[in-house]
Amino acid sequence: MEPPACIVGTGKPMQVYQLYFGRNIATGGFVADADWKAFRETAITPDLPDGFTVLDGDGAWAAPGGQRTVTDPTKVLIVALPKGPDGLAAVTRIRLAYQNRFSQGLVGMIVLPGCALF
């Protein structure tokens, strides 16, 4: 996919990553605010020193078999990074660290092309 042609004054082409960190732990328990803060400081901030945004969300998905909807309090991380292997590697390290630390099967991710100005 070609990077977007950024209009003058809208910044430069970037990859915009949205990561979805579910807070319910499948084996029981919940990622508490203090645990999230520690994870943010030790795993996210070192890989994204130029900044990022975290929002609170309320995720929902169909349970296997589609008989019921499962809800999951979620942290949503949004970051714009230059296109290339370094940005993807940083995001991948963060996703894997969360999955391993909190026994998560997956950290959802959406990647979009965009223009960013900071």
C-alpha beads as a LAMMPS data file, in Angstrom:
LAMMPS data file: protein, C-alpha beads

118 atoms
117 bonds

1 atom types
1 bond types

-500.0 500.0 xlo xhi
-500.0 500.0 ylo yhi
-500.0 500.0 zlo zhi

Masses

1 110.0

Atoms # bond

1 1 1 0.000 0.000 0.000
2 1 1 1.323 3.405 -0.945
3 1 1 1.720 5.947 1.859
4 1 1 -0.854 8.727 1.787
5 1 1 -0.006 11.964 0.035
6 1 1 -0.055 14.313 2.996
7 1 1 -1.507 17.752 2.387
8 1 1 0.845 20.592 3.319
9 1 1 0.411 21.342 6.999
10 1 1 -0.903 17.863 7.916
11 1 1 2.457 16.280 8.673
12 1 1 4.317 13.416 7.123
13 1 1 3.275 9.875 6.203
14 1 1 3.152 7.544 9.204
15 1 1 1.771 4.183 10.272
16 1 1 -0.911 4.566 12.935
17 1 1 -1.055 1.606 15.306
18 1 1 -4.024 0.892 17.559
19 1 1 -3.450 -1.831 20.137
20 1 1 -6.217 -3.366 22.256
21 1 1 -5.177 -4.698 25.665
22 1 1 -7.940 -6.709 27.335
23 1 1 -7.815 -6.473 31.122
24 1 1 -9.660 -9.681 32.011
25 1 1 -7.271 -12.587 32.457
26 1 1 -8.571 -15.842 30.961
27 1 1 -7.189 -17.920 33.827
28 1 1 -8.928 -15.654 36.338
29 1 1 -8.276 -12.192 37.650
30 1 1 -7.967 -8.723 36.224
31 1 1 -5.119 -6.412 35.205
32 1 1 -5.411 -3.800 37.964
33 1 1 -4.642 -0.110 37.437
34 1 1 -1.331 -0.457 39.309
35 1 1 -0.346 -3.436 37.114
36 1 1 -1.225 -1.491 33.951
37 1 1 0.769 1.536 35.132
38 1 1 3.816 -0.653 35.854
39 1 1 3.486 -2.290 32.424
40 1 1 3.181 1.105 30.733
41 1 1 6.317 2.386 32.466
42 1 1 8.453 -0.733 31.905
43 1 1 7.271 -1.998 28.516
44 1 1 5.535 0.782 26.581
45 1 1 7.399 3.975 27.447
46 1 1 10.901 2.575 26.715
47 1 1 9.799 1.412 23.235
48 1 1 7.785 4.563 22.446
49 1 1 9.813 7.387 24.020
50 1 1 8.437 10.028 21.627
51 1 1 4.934 9.561 23.005
52 1 1 1.668 7.690 22.678
53 1 1 -1.940 7.913 23.843
54 1 1 -3.870 5.417 25.975
55 1 1 -7.664 5.426 26.187
56 1 1 -10.046 3.350 28.284
57 1 1 -12.415 1.162 26.287
58 1 1 -15.090 -1.457 26.765
59 1 1 -14.469 -4.304 24.345
60 1 1 -17.007 -6.921 23.297
61 1 1 -16.758 -10.040 21.166
62 1 1 -18.796 -13.135 20.373
63 1 1 -17.877 -16.148 22.474
64 1 1 -17.102 -19.370 20.587
65 1 1 -20.383 -20.735 19.270
66 1 1 -21.903 -17.258 19.130
67 1 1 -24.307 -17.934 22.008
68 1 1 -23.273 -14.946 24.086
69 1 1 -21.276 -11.733 24.000
70 1 1 -18.209 -11.423 26.203
71 1 1 -17.226 -7.966 27.440
72 1 1 -13.751 -6.970 28.506
73 1 1 -12.512 -3.658 29.927
74 1 1 -9.756 -2.607 27.554
75 1 1 -6.847 -0.195 27.277
76 1 1 -6.417 1.192 23.752
77 1 1 -2.948 2.421 22.813
78 1 1 -2.641 4.712 19.795
79 1 1 0.714 5.676 18.333
80 1 1 1.902 7.108 15.008
81 1 1 5.334 5.906 13.901
82 1 1 7.422 6.259 10.749
83 1 1 6.776 3.415 8.349
84 1 1 9.425 0.737 8.574
85 1 1 10.655 -2.239 10.533
86 1 1 11.645 -0.311 13.681
87 1 1 8.116 0.844 14.469
88 1 1 6.597 -2.558 13.855
89 1 1 9.310 -4.208 15.981
90 1 1 8.582 -1.839 18.903
91 1 1 4.845 -2.508 18.723
92 1 1 5.438 -6.256 18.480
93 1 1 7.655 -6.213 21.597
94 1 1 4.910 -4.390 23.503
95 1 1 2.195 -6.813 22.371
96 1 1 4.237 -9.893 23.256
97 1 1 5.267 -8.466 26.631
98 1 1 1.612 -7.919 27.595
99 1 1 0.559 -11.341 26.338
100 1 1 3.321 -13.009 28.357
101 1 1 3.000 -10.923 31.527
102 1 1 -0.781 -11.201 31.814
103 1 1 -1.454 -14.594 30.192
104 1 1 -3.323 -13.076 27.252
105 1 1 -3.877 -15.068 24.090
106 1 1 -3.773 -11.960 21.923
107 1 1 -3.394 -8.197 21.930
108 1 1 -5.527 -6.909 19.074
109 1 1 -3.935 -4.563 16.558
110 1 1 -5.065 -2.326 13.719
111 1 1 -2.532 -0.615 11.434
112 1 1 -3.608 2.317 9.280
113 1 1 -1.724 4.669 6.990
114 1 1 -1.992 8.290 8.015
115 1 1 -0.424 11.710 8.200
116 1 1 0.915 12.979 11.517
117 1 1 2.060 16.320 12.807
118 1 1 3.368 16.707 16.359

Bonds

1 1 1 2
2 1 2 3
3 1 3 4
4 1 4 5
5 1 5 6
6 1 6 7
7 1 7 8
8 1 8 9
9 1 9 10
10 1 10 11
11 1 11 12
12 1 12 13
13 1 13 14
14 1 14 15
15 1 15 16
16 1 16 17
17 1 17 18
18 1 18 19
19 1 19 20
20 1 20 21
21 1 21 22
22 1 22 23
23 1 23 24
24 1 24 25
25 1 25 26
26 1 26 27
27 1 27 28
28 1 28 29
29 1 29 30
30 1 30 31
31 1 31 32
32 1 32 33
33 1 33 34
34 1 34 35
35 1 35 36
36 1 36 37
37 1 37 38
38 1 38 39
39 1 39 40
40 1 40 41
41 1 41 42
42 1 42 43
43 1 43 44
44 1 44 45
45 1 45 46
46 1 46 47
47 1 47 48
48 1 48 49
49 1 49 50
50 1 50 51
51 1 51 52
52 1 52 53
53 1 53 54
54 1 54 55
55 1 55 56
56 1 56 57
57 1 57 58
58 1 58 59
59 1 59 60
60 1 60 61
61 1 61 62
62 1 62 63
63 1 63 64
64 1 64 65
65 1 65 66
66 1 66 67
67 1 67 68
68 1 68 69
69 1 69 70
70 1 70 71
71 1 71 72
72 1 72 73
73 1 73 74
74 1 74 75
75 1 75 76
76 1 76 77
77 1 77 78
78 1 78 79
79 1 79 80
80 1 80 81
81 1 81 82
82 1 82 83
83 1 83 84
84 1 84 85
85 1 85 86
86 1 86 87
87 1 87 88
88 1 88 89
89 1 89 90
90 1 90 91
91 1 91 92
92 1 92 93
93 1 93 94
94 1 94 95
95 1 95 96
96 1 96 97
97 1 97 98
98 1 98 99
99 1 99 100
100 1 100 101
101 1 101 102
102 1 102 103
103 1 103 104
104 1 104 105
105 1 105 106
106 1 106 107
107 1 107 108
108 1 108 109
109 1 109 110
110 1 110 111
111 1 111 112
112 1 112 113
113 1 113 114
114 1 114 115
115 1 115 116
116 1 116 117
117 1 117 118
